[in-house]
Amino acid sequence: MKRAFDLIIAIVVLVLFLPLFLIVGLLIIMESKGGIFFKQERIGKDLIPFKILKFRTMHVNAEAKGKLTVGSKDSRITKIGFWIRKYKIDELPQFINVAKGEMSIVGPRPEVSRYVDLYSNIQKKVLSIKPGITDYASLKYFEENKLLGESLNPEETYIKEIMPEKLKINLEYLEKNSFKNDLTIIWETFLRIIS
């Protein structure tokens, strides 16, 4: 049932937002060199890697300066990228990942292998289901970039404080995983974006 729901919603979103995709893509390539999409290897269900898709909001090769985004003032972010990130428009291409079956709409956010390697055996249980576009942890840390931007050591803050808490929330989600719960998360995410 969840896969059917994911597929239907992904197709509807991709069709409805096609004009927005075209406009955003045009703005991105007009402002800076590089492709429209940012592709990054993330770890999915059962430790299987996949390429997550986002609209590119940074200058090319920005990852060389670090994988974490440290606040809206991050110099790697383009001008249009700032607005795309603010309204979470950069996440829309992930519906392509959902359509392909690599992700679900709701599920633990996928991490890069660098951080997954730090998971304990218990924490690795979050990899027993497909990663998602949104989850309770994303709602709690909706302004994660801002928190990291205020930290003297963003990576240490992420690894020692934010990541363990997000994993704890996701493990709790596994215990209460239900379609009704997923609908609640989707609705709360929508309200958070438009607020």
C-alpha positions in Angstrom: 0.0 0.0 0.0 2.8 2.4 0.9 4.6 1.8 -2.4 1.4 2.4 -4.4 0.8 5.6 -2.4 4.4 6.8 -3.0 4.2 6.1 -6.7 0.9 7.8 -7.3 1.9 10.9 -5.3 5.3 11.1 -6.9 3.8 11.0 -10.4 1.2 13.6 -9.5 3.8 16.0 -8.0 6.2 15.6 -10.9 3.5 16.3 -13.4 1.9 19.2 -11.5 5.3 20.9 -10.7 6.8 20.4 -14.2 6.5 24.1 -15.0 8.2 25.0 -11.7 11.0 22.5 -12.5 11.6 24.2 -15.8 11.6 27.7 -14.3 13.9 26.7 -11.4 16.2 24.9 -13.8 16.5 27.9 -16.0 17.2 30.2 -13.1 19.9 27.9 -11.8 21.8 27.7 -15.1 21.4 31.4 -15.7 23.1 32.3 -12.4 26.0 29.8 -12.2 27.9 27.3 -14.2 27.0 23.6 -13.7 24.0 21.3 -14.1 20.5 21.8 -12.8 20.6 18.9 -10.4 22.9 18.1 -7.5 23.5 14.3 -7.2 25.1 12.8 -4.2 25.5 9.2 -3.1 23.5 8.3 -0.1 22.9 5.1 1.8 19.5 3.6 1.3 17.5 0.6 2.6 19.7 -2.4 3.4 22.9 -0.3 3.0 22.4 -0.1 -0.7 23.8 3.2 -2.1 21.9 5.4 -4.5 22.1 8.9 -6.0 19.8 11.4 -4.4 18.6 14.2 -6.6 18.2 17.9 -5.5 18.1 21.1 -7.4 21.6 22.5 -7.3 21.8 25.4 -4.8 25.6 25.7 -4.5 28.4 26.5 -6.8 30.1 23.6 -8.6 32.4 21.5 -6.4 31.1 23.0 -3.2 31.3 19.6 -1.6 35.1 19.8 -1.6 34.7 22.4 1.2 32.5 20.1 3.4 29.4 18.0 3.2 27.4 20.0 5.8 25.6 23.2 5.0 26.3 25.7 7.7 23.5 28.2 7.7 21.9 30.5 5.1 25.1 32.6 5.0 27.2 29.7 3.7 29.3 31.3 0.9 28.9 28.2 -1.3 25.1 28.9 -1.7 24.1 30.8 -4.8 21.6 33.7 -4.7 18.8 31.7 -6.3 19.9 28.7 -4.2 19.1 30.6 -1.0 15.5 31.0 -2.0 15.2 27.5 -3.4 16.4 26.2 0.0 14.3 28.5 2.1 11.1 27.1 0.6 12.5 23.5 0.3 12.1 23.6 -3.5 15.5 22.0 -3.8 14.0 18.8 -2.4 11.4 18.4 -5.1 13.6 16.3 -7.5 13.6 13.6 -4.8 10.1 12.6 -6.0 12.1 11.1 -9.0 13.9 9.0 -6.4 10.5 8.0 -5.0 9.2 7.1 -8.4 12.2 4.9 -9.1 11.6 3.1 -5.8 14.9 4.3 -4.1 13.0 6.4 -1.6 9.7 6.8 0.1 7.8 10.0 0.8 8.1 9.4 4.5 11.1 7.7 6.1 14.4 8.4 7.8 16.4 10.9 5.8 19.3 9.2 3.9 22.8 9.9 5.0 26.2 9.8 3.2 28.4 6.8 4.0 30.7 9.0 6.1 28.1 9.3 8.8 26.4 6.0 8.3 29.8 4.4 9.2 29.4 6.0 12.6 26.0 4.3 13.4 25.8 1.7 16.2 24.2 -1.6 15.4 21.0 -0.4 16.9 21.0 2.8 14.9 21.5 0.8 11.7 17.9 -0.5 12.2 16.8 2.8 10.5 18.3 1.3 7.3 15.7 -1.5 7.4 13.2 0.7 5.5 13.4 3.0 2.6 14.7 6.5 3.3 12.3 9.3 2.9 11.9 12.9 1.8 10.5 13.8 5.2 10.2 12.5 8.7 9.6 13.6 12.3 13.4 14.2 12.7 13.3 16.6 9.7 10.4 18.5 11.3 12.2 18.8 14.6 15.4 20.0 12.9 13.7 22.0 10.2 16.3 24.8 10.7 19.2 22.4 11.1 21.4 24.5 8.8 20.9 27.5 11.1 21.9 25.5 14.1 25.0 24.3 12.4 25.8 27.9 11.3 25.8 29.0 14.9 28.1 26.2 16.0 31.9 26.7 16.4 32.4 23.2 15.1 29.4 22.3 12.9 30.5 18.7 12.1 31.1 17.9 15.8 27.7 19.4 16.6 26.1 17.3 13.9 27.8 14.0 14.8 27.6 14.3 18.6 24.3 16.1 19.1 22.0 16.3 16.1 22.6 13.0 14.4 22.1 10.8 17.5 18.8 12.6 18.3 17.6 12.3 14.7 18.4 8.5 14.8 16.5 8.2 18.1 13.5 9.8 16.6 13.6 7.6 13.6 13.9 4.4 15.7 10.8 5.5 17.5 9.1 6.0 14.1 10.0 2.4 13.2 8.0 1.3 16.3 5.0 3.3 15.3 5.2 3.0 11.6 1.7 3.3 10.0 0.0 4.8 7.0 -1.9 7.2 9.3 1.3 8.3 10.9 2.8 8.9 7.5 -0.1 11.1 6.5 0.4 13.1 9.7 4.0 13.7 8.9 3.2 14.8 5.4 0.6 17.2 6.6 2.9 18.7 9.3 5.7 19.0 6.8 3.4 20.9 4.4 2.3 23.3 7.2 5.9 23.9 8.3 7.0 24.8 4.7 4.2 27.3 4.2 4.4 28.9 7.7 
